Amino acid sequence: MRAWTAFVGEADDPVTTARPEIIDSWARSAASLTPDVREAPLADEAETAAYWNASPLQAAVERIQAELRRTAEDGDLVVAVTDPQTRILWTYGGRVMRRKAESVNFVAGARWDDQSAGTNALDLANRLAEPSMVFSAEHYASMVHNWVCWAAPVVDPFTGAQLGVIDLSTTWDRTHPIGLATARMMARLIEAALPKSRSHPGLVDLEEPTEPGLVMRLLGTVETWLDGQRLLLSRRQTEILALLALHPEGLSLEQLHALVYGDLAVTTSTLKAEVSHLRASLGGQLASRPYRLTTPVSTDVELVLGLVRRGRVAAAVEAYGGDLLPGTNSPALTELAEQLAVTVREALLADPDPDAVLRYAERSPYDTQVFEVCLSRLSPTHPAVPLLKGRLAAARQ
C-alpha cells in the first residue's frame, strides 16, 4: 500500500518498491484515469456477444465449463475469459465474488486493459504473455484493492496466436500459493479444448480449408483436401497418397509397390491403375519416374514430428489425434504408426508436462507409467495432482 500511496502522490516519499511491471502499468494507467475510478467501462454488448459466439474460445469454455464453474464455487472465485484486447467475454463467480465483480463491472463486455480499468492481472498476462498475479494495492484502481488476481494467457498451441487470458480473482485474504499455477492449468485446459479445426496449419476450417495445395489429416481420422476442395478417395488411394506425401523426394514404382503391398501378390499393373485414378483426382499434380507430388503438401504426421523435434511436447500430444490411418493394410504405414506412437510417448516421458499427460490420457488411459512419471515430478500441491491420481487409480483397476 505504501508504494501505491507514494506513486499516486499521497505520500512525501516518491520512491516505490513495487515490481517493475507494476510501476510501468501504473504509469500507463495514470495517463488515462484516476485511481478512484469506480468501475470498468463497457464495450458494445451486441458486438461482444457476436465476437464471443464466433470465437474458438466459446467452444472451448463450453466443453470445460463444469470444471471452471466448480473451481469458482469451491474457491469463491470469479473466473473470467478475455479477448486479446482484455475485454471480458465470459465470467462465472462464486456467490460472494459474483456480487463484488458486478459492482465494479467485472462482467462480460467490460474492458479491463490497464488504460481502461487500471493495473490488473488480466492486462499484465495479456501484454507480457506470461502468467501474472496482482495483489491488493498493486492494483492501480482502489476499487479492487481488496482483490487478488491470477491470470494466464490462452494461446493457440499450433499457430501461436494469443487468444486472450483466463483470470481467477478473489479477495486478498483468500490468496493461495498455487493460485498462479491454477490459472495456468485452467489456461492449458482451455487450449486443449479448442476446436480441432484449429489444430493444424492449413486445417483451420475443416469444412472449407483455404490454404492452397494438398492437406491431409491422417491421425485418428482420414480427411484430404486439394486447394480447398475435399477429395473422396478409396482406402488404397489414400494410402498411396499418404506415402507420396510423406516421401516428397519421390518413389519409384518398385519402392511404392513395396510400401503399399509388402509381400502381397499384387501386380505392378494394379498399382499403376490406382496411381492413374489418383492422378486424375489430383488434377494431374502427380509426376512419374519417380512418382512425386507436384503441389505443396502438409500432413498432421509432419506437424507432430516437427513439434517433437522443437521440444513442444504438449503441442505434439494435442496434434496427435490417434493412430495413423487406423486399419491400414500398408506395412509401411503400419510401421510408421507404431514409430510415431512411440515417439510421442517417449517425448512425454522425457518432458511430462501435466496438461499434456492429461490430454494423452484421453487416448491412452491405461498407460500407468506416464502418469507415475508425471506425478513423481510434481509437488503434492500442484493442481494437476488430484486429476492425475484419479487417472492412475482408474488405469490400475
C-alpha positions in Angstrom: 0.0 0.0 0.0 2.9 2.4 0.8 4.3 2.0 -2.7 0.9 2.8 -4.3 0.3 5.7 -2.0 3.7 7.1 -2.9 3.1 6.7 -6.6 -0.3 8.4 -6.7 1.2 11.4 -4.8 -0.3 10.8 -1.4 3.0 10.4 0.4 6.1 12.5 0.7 8.5 9.8 -0.4 8.0 9.1 -4.2 10.3 6.1 -4.1 8.5 2.8 -4.5 9.4 -0.8 -4.0 6.8 -2.2 -6.4 7.7 -4.7 -9.1 8.9 -3.0 -12.3 6.0 -4.4 -14.4 3.6 -2.9 -11.8 5.2 0.5 -11.9 5.1 0.5 -15.7 1.4 -0.4 -15.7 0.7 2.3 -13.0 2.3 4.9 -15.4 0.1 3.7 -18.3 -3.0 3.7 -16.0 -2.2 7.2 -14.7 -2.1 8.6 -18.2 -5.7 7.6 -18.8 -7.6 7.6 -15.5 -7.5 8.4 -11.8 -7.1 5.8 -9.0 -10.6 6.5 -7.7 -12.3 5.1 -10.9 -15.4 3.1 -9.7 -16.0 0.6 -12.5 -14.6 -0.6 -15.8 -16.1 0.8 -19.0 -18.4 -1.5 -21.0 -18.0 -2.2 -24.7 -20.9 -2.6 -27.0 -23.0 -5.6 -25.8 -24.1 -6.9 -29.2 -20.5 -6.6 -30.6 -19.1 -8.5 -27.6 -21.7 -11.3 -28.0 -21.0 -11.6 -31.7 -17.3 -11.9 -31.1 -17.8 -14.5 -28.4 -20.1 -16.6 -30.5 -17.6 -16.7 -33.3 -14.6 -17.2 -31.1 -13.0 -20.7 -30.7 -12.8 -19.8 -27.0 -16.6 -20.1 -26.8 -16.5 -23.7 -27.8 -13.5 -24.5 -25.6 -15.1 -22.9 -22.5 -18.3 -24.7 -23.1 -16.5 -28.0 -23.1 -14.8 -27.4 -19.8 -17.5 -25.2 -18.2 -18.3 -27.6 -15.5 -14.6 -27.5 -14.3 -14.5 -23.7 -14.4 -17.7 -23.4 -12.5 -16.6 -25.9 -9.9 -13.3 -24.0 -9.4 -15.1 -20.8 -9.0 -17.6 -22.2 -6.5 -15.1 -24.2 -4.4 -12.7 -21.2 -4.0 -15.4 -18.5 -4.1 -13.6 -17.0 -7.1 -14.8 -15.1 -10.1 -13.4 -16.7 -13.3 -13.1 -14.6 -16.5 -12.0 -15.2 -20.1 -11.0 -12.3 -22.3 -10.2 -11.5 -25.9 -6.7 -10.3 -27.0 -7.7 -6.7 -26.0 -8.5 -7.7 -22.4 -12.3 -7.3 -23.0 -14.1 -9.9 -20.8 -16.1 -12.3 -22.9 -17.3 -14.8 -20.2 -17.4 -14.9 -16.5 -18.7 -17.1 -13.7 -18.4 -16.3 -10.0 -19.0 -17.9 -6.6 -21.8 -16.4 -4.6 -19.8 -13.7 -2.8 -17.4 -12.8 -5.5 -20.1 -12.6 -8.2 -21.7 -9.7 -6.3 -18.3 -8.0 -5.8 -17.5 -8.5 -9.5 -20.7 -7.0 -10.7 -20.2 -3.9 -8.5 -17.1 -2.9 -10.5 -18.2 -4.2 -13.9 -16.1 -7.3 -13.9 -18.6 -8.7 -16.3 -18.9 -9.8 -19.9 -18.3 -6.8 -22.2 -16.2 -4.8 -19.7 -12.7 -3.6 -20.8 -10.0 -4.5 -18.3 -6.9 -3.3 -20.1 -4.9 -1.1 -17.7 -5.8 2.2 -19.5 -9.5 1.4 -19.0 -9.6 -0.1 -15.5 -6.1 0.3 -14.1 -3.3 -2.2 -13.4 -4.6 -5.8 -13.0 -3.5 -9.3 -13.7 -5.6 -9.8 -16.8 -3.8 -6.9 -18.5 -0.3 -8.0 -17.4 -0.8 -11.5 -18.6 -2.1 -10.3 -21.9 0.7 -7.8 -22.5 3.6 -9.8 -21.1 2.3 -13.1 -22.5 3.0 -14.9 -19.2 1.1 -15.9 -16.0 0.7 -12.8 -13.8 -0.5 -12.0 -10.3 -1.6 -8.7 -8.9 -2.2 -8.4 -5.2 -4.2 -5.8 -3.3 -2.7 -2.3 -3.7 -0.7 -3.4 -6.6 -3.9 -2.7 -8.5 -3.9 0.9 -9.6 -7.6 1.4 -9.1 -8.6 1.5 -5.4 -11.9 -0.3 -6.3 -10.1 -3.6 -6.4 -7.5 -3.0 -3.6 -9.2 -5.8 -1.7 -8.7 -8.3 -4.5 -6.0 -10.7 -5.6 -6.0 -11.8 -9.2 -4.1 -14.5 -11.1 -4.2 -14.7 -14.9 -2.6 -16.7 -17.6 -2.6 -16.3 -21.4 -4.5 -18.7 -23.6 -2.5 -19.5 -26.7 -3.5 -21.5 -29.8 -1.0 -24.4 -29.4 -0.3 -24.6 -33.1 -0.5 -21.1 -34.6 1.0 -19.5 -31.5 -1.7 -16.8 -31.6 -2.7 -15.4 -28.2 -6.4 -15.7 -27.9 -6.8 -13.9 -24.6 -6.4 -14.7 -21.0 -8.2 -16.6 -18.2 -8.3 -14.8 -14.8 -9.1 -16.1 -11.3 -9.9 -13.4 -8.8 -11.0 -13.3 -5.1 -10.5 -11.2 -2.0 -6.9 -10.6 -0.9 -7.3 -12.6 2.4 -8.0 -15.7 0.3 -4.7 -15.6 -1.5 -3.1 -19.0 -2.1 0.4 -20.0 -3.2 -1.0 -22.2 -6.0 -3.3 -19.5 -7.4 -1.0 -18.8 -10.3 -0.4 -22.5 -11.0 -4.2 -23.0 -11.1 -4.7 -20.1 -13.6 -2.0 -21.7 -15.8 -3.7 -25.1 -15.5 -7.1 -23.6 -16.5 -5.4 -21.9 -19.5 -4.0 -25.2 -20.6 -7.4 -26.9 -20.2 -8.9 -24.3 -22.5 -6.2 -24.7 -25.0 -6.7 -28.5 -25.0 -10.4 -28.0 -25.5 -10.1 -25.7 -28.5 -11.9 -26.9 -31.6 -9.9 -29.5 -33.6 -10.3 -27.4 -36.7 -7.6 -25.1 -35.2 -5.1 -27.9 -34.6 -3.3 -27.9 -37.9 -1.9 -25.1 -40.1 -3.9 -25.5 -43.3 -6.8 -27.1 -41.5 -8.1 -24.0 -39.7 -11.5 -24.6 -41.2 -12.1 -28.3 -41.8 -15.1 -27.7 -44.0 -13.5 -25.1 -46.2 -9.7 -25.0 -45.8 -8.3 -22.1 -47.8 -4.6 -23.0 -47.9 -3.5 -24.0 -51.4 -2.1 -27.4 -52.1 -2.7 -30.8 -50.6 -3.8 -31.0 -46.9 -4.1 -34.4 -45.3 -5.2 -35.4 -41.8 -4.1 -39.0 -41.2 -4.1 -39.3 -37.4 -7.2 -40.8 -35.8 -9.3 -40.0 -38.9 -8.7 -39.5 -42.6 -9.5 -36.3 -44.4 -7.9 -34.9 -47.6 -8.3 -31.6 -49.4 -6.8 -30.2 -52.5 -6.9 -26.4 -52.9 -9.8 -26.1 -50.5 -11.8 -28.9 -52.1 -12.4 -32.1 -50.2 -11.3 -35.3 -52.1 -13.2 -38.5 -51.9 -10.7 -41.3 -52.3 -10.7 -45.0 -51.8 -8.8 -46.5 -48.9 -6.0 -47.7 -51.2 -5.7 -44.4 -53.0 -5.5 -42.6 -49.6 -2.7 -45.0 -48.6 -0.8 -44.3 -51.8 -1.3 -40.5 -51.4 -0.2 -40.6 -47.8 3.0 -42.4 -48.7 3.7 -39.9 -51.5 3.0 -37.0 -49.1 5.4 -38.5 -46.6 8.1 -39.1 -49.3 8.4 -35.7 -51.0 11.6 -36.8 -52.8 9.5 -39.3 -54.8 9.3 -43.1 -55.1 10.0 -45.5 -57.9 7.2 -47.9 -59.0 9.0 -50.7 -57.2 9.5 -48.7 -54.0 5.9 -47.6 -53.9 4.7 -51.2 -54.5 6.7 -52.5 -51.6 5.5 -49.8 -49.2 1.8 -50.2 -50.2 1.6 -54.0 -50.6 4.6 -55.6 -48.9 4.7 -59.3 -49.7 1.2 -59.4 -51.1 0.8 -60.9 -54.6 -0.4 -57.8 -56.3 0.9 -56.8 -59.7 2.5 -53.5 -60.6 -0.2 -53.1 -63.2 -2.7 -52.9 -60.4 -0.7 -50.2 -58.7 -0.3 -48.3 -61.9 -4.1 -48.2 -62.3 -4.5 -46.9 -58.8 -2.0 -44.2 -59.4 -3.7 -43.2 -62.7 -7.0 -42.8 -60.9 -5.3 -40.8 -58.1 -3.6 -38.5 -60.7 -7.0 -37.7 -62.2 -8.3 -36.8 -58.7 -5.3 -34.5 -58.2 -5.8 -32.7 -61.5 -2.6 -34.2 -62.9 -0.4 -33.0 -60.0 1.4 -36.3 -59.6 4.6 -36.8 -61.7 6.1 -40.1 -62.9 9.6 -41.6 -62.7 9.7 -41.2 -59.8 6.1 -40.9 -58.6 6.1 -37.5 -56.9 3.5 -34.9 -55.8 3.9 -31.5 -57.6 1.8 -29.5 -55.2 2.6 -28.1 -51.7 1.8 -30.8 -49.1 1.1 -30.6 -45.4 0.1 -33.5 -43.1 -0.6 -33.8 -39.4 2.1 -36.5 -39.2 4.8 -34.0 -40.2 3.3 -31.5 -37.8 3.6 -33.9 -34.8 7.2 -34.9 -35.7 8.2 -31.2 -36.1 6.7 -30.3 -32.8 8.6 -33.1 -31.0 11.8 -32.1 -32.7 11.3 -28.5 -31.4 10.6 -29.7 -27.9 7.0 -28.6 -28.0 5.7 -31.8 -26.4 2.4 -30.5 -25.2 1.5 -29.3 -28.7 2.7 -32.5 -30.2 0.4 -34.5 -27.9 -2.5 -32.3 -28.8 -1.9 -32.6 -32.5 -1.6 -36.4 -32.2 -5.2 -37.2 -32.9 -4.8 -41.0 -32.8 -3.3 -43.9 -34.8 -2.0 -43.2 -38.2 -4.6 -44.3 -40.8 -6.5 -46.7 -38.5 -6.9 -50.1 -40.1 -4.4 -49.6 -42.8 -3.1 -52.6 -44.7 0.1 -50.9 -45.8 3.1 -52.5 -43.9 5.0 -49.2 -44.3 2.2 -47.1 -42.8 1.6 -49.7 -40.0 5.3 -49.4 -39.1 5.2 -45.6 -39.2 2.1 -45.6 -37.0 4.0 -47.6 -34.3 7.1 -45.4 -34.6 5.0 -42.3 -34.2 3.2 -43.5 -31.2 6.5 -44.5 -29.5 8.0 -41.1 -30.4 5.2 -39.2 -28.8 5.2 -41.4 -25.7 9.0 -41.2 -25.2 8.8 -37.4 -25.6 6.1 -37.2 -23.0 8.1 -39.4 -20.6 11.1 -37.1 -21.0 9.0 -34.0 -20.5 5.9 -35.0 -18.6 4.0 -31.7 -18.7 0.9 -32.4 -16.6 -1.5 -30.8 -19.1 -0.1 -32.9 -21.9 -0.2 -36.0 -19.8 -3.9 -35.4 -19.1 -4.5 -34.9 -22.8 -2.6 -38.1 -23.6 -4.7 -40.0 -21.0 -7.8 -39.4 -23.2 -6.2 -41.6 -25.9 -4.1 -44.0 -23.7 -6.0 -44.3 -20.4 -4.1 -47.4 -19.2 -0.5 -46.1 -19.6 0.3 -46.1 -15.9 4.0 -45.3 -16.4 3.3 -41.9 -18.0 1.0 -41.0 -15.0 3.6 -42.2 -12.5 6.5 -40.3 -14.1 4.5 -37.1 -14.2 3.3 -37.4 -10.6 6.9 -38.0 -9.5 7.9 -34.7 -10.9 5.2 -32.6 -9.3 4.9 -31.1 -5.9 1.9 -32.5 -3.8 0.2 -29.1 -4.0 0.2 -28.9 -7.8 -3.4 -28.5 -9.1 -3.0 -31.4 -11.6 -2.1 -34.0 -8.9 -5.7 -35.0 -8.0 -6.6 -35.4 -11.6 -3.5 -37.5 -12.3 -4.1 -39.7 -9.3 -7.6 -40.3 -10.4 -6.4 -41.3 -13.9 -3.8 -43.6 -12.3 -6.3 -45.3 -10.0 -8.7 -45.9 -12.9 -5.9 -47.3 -15.0 -4.9 -49.8 -12.3 -8.4 -51.2 -11.8 
